């Protein structure tokens, strides 16, 4: 009898350092400012944390690795290589896996791309955000549009897979401006595009400016036009919106790491403030690492890198899977919604089907083209 393979596990590594803090960012980040000794200690803590968690969760098959942040392209390539090597040793993969790293397109960081590829990165996610210099200044970015183009061309010659992040619905942005930026990204050969509508978080510099009335985002009608232009341009170029904010040229270009998370797979979060979802003692468990770098490093040394883990009951775990899964084009199994006492024959699910916001196909429920722009409202209707 053939022994079943161990369950799969994705890894997320949070590198919190940035050259500067963008005014829209509410992630767990700090200014770099040459913290060489602290960074070396953090790398060792991440390696030790991974080792300890491997003993806790038992044999697993590595599904993917994602270096996020912060700005992980500032991470020493030798440290990136050490993390990848340790991960492969602790959780042997069944074959080739996606190993992604988020990067900024400055000339200085583009000079590190070859070393990062040699360390094992095979998918680069570039935080370009805009190809307009005035917009880049507004967004607090430390690269120019010309640098972004150069970095994209450099990366295309090094990495087999490339993704780009762009931000739209900026103050003063027109549909024509946004269409031109999307077209530039496509002309540069990106196989994956993640267009994000600018979100104003209250704890950020933009949030404070919005509260003062000095930052005015586009109104709802213009934001809707920008969203529709996004779909039209990318669809015409052969891209599919396989998730609300993620478009891929074909199935092979989709992010397997993100799909693993959206499908409810286990993932281990390493680094300060990193989130994870693990099956521990048969229960879906939410983990969050200590946010402060010093607290995380000390916690790893003391055997307690997490704040209090939360064991999710069956209903909470199912609701979380719906929240994530309905963001994707494949949706979620109807059986999952039935486990939440939702029926396709009556109640909120039936109403959303009748109104054309979700559709039932082959035993799965997915948001429609009408439902995806208002997905938050669809989810509230289902789960509240």
Secondary structure, DSSP 8 states (H G I E B T S, - for coil): -------EEEEEEEE-EESS--TT--SS-EE-TT-HHHHHHHHHHHHHHHHHHHHHH-S-EEEEEEEEES-GGGS-HHHHHHHHHHHHHHS--SS--EEEEEE---HHHHTTHHHHHHHT--EEEEEEE-S-HHHHHHTT-SS-HHHHHHHHHHHHTT-SEEEEEEEE--TT--HHHHHHHHHHHHHTT-SEEEEEE----TTSHHHHHHHHTS-----HHHHHHHHHHHHHHHHHTT-EEEETTEEESSGGGS-HHHHHHHTT--EEEESTT-EEEEEETTEEEEEEB-SSHHHHHHHHHHT--BS--EE--HHHHHHHHHHHHTTBTT-EEHHHHHTTT--SSSHHHHHHHHTTSEEEETTEEEE-HHHHTTHHHHHHHHH-
